[in-house]
Amino acid sequence: MNYLSPSLGFVLEFLHDLFESRNLGYSALNTARSALSSFIEIDGQPVGKHKLVQRFMRSAFLKKPSLPKTNVTWDVDIVLAYLRTLAPVKRLSLKELTLKLTMLLLLLSGSRGQTIMALNVRNMTLSYSKAKFVLGDLLKTSRPGHHLGELTFKAYAPDRRLCVITVLKEYLRRTLDLRGTTLQLLLTFKAPHKAASRDTVRRWTRGVLRNAGIDMTNFTPHSTRAAATSCAAQK
């Protein structure tokens, strides 16, 4: 058997084993198909495009579809109502201030936690009415010809309790002597204060949603992106 040039039957057997014996879902199976297609050709075409492989993949999708965990999302207004209770900002603990800022950044940008982590005080322009962050790092959503270059957050005069600029300015003032040489915007609120990791931001998000009354058995921290998008679409 030449494993660099296997038969079609061997490829189908391999995918079937991943699907049945290893209990992989459609998404993982599709990744395997793409990997095989990068170096295996059958009848002059990538193996993943062979009609029998495509037929197998369609069957796998019907048995174990790659669908969202839930087709509904939580009500953003519930979370905003909770965030209003975290006021005034000057009386909040550093923990409360950090969690409030993180959630507002996620909701207003509709971005992943990784994007919020990339916000950098060195690449920030802050004024009375808005804050602009230039993003220099490659993100999960980055691809050739498409990169999220900057994020802009605007002040919200109708309700200062939900104004991200008000919260951001207080956060910067409160963390000025804590960040040292750390340029990442979000810091851990417990000493020693350091750049917040992806898992930390995820844990913060889960905590805010839980405190707001969102049932986290049905949602994940990443659901903030879907909730923000859904809310914006209704406005």
CORVENJO-V961304 format. One record per helix or strand of 3 or more residues. SS is the DSSP state (2 for helix, 1 for strand). FROM is the first residue (numbers start at 1). TO is the last residue. Records with the same first field share a line. If there is no record, write none. Layout:
SS=FROM-TO ; FROM-TO
//
This chain:
2=8-20 ; 26-37 ; 47-49 ; 51-63 ; 76-85 ; 89-91 ; 94-109 ; 113-117 ; 121-123 ; 160-162 ; 164-175 ; 198-212 ; 223-234
1=124-126 ; 130-134 ; 150-154
//
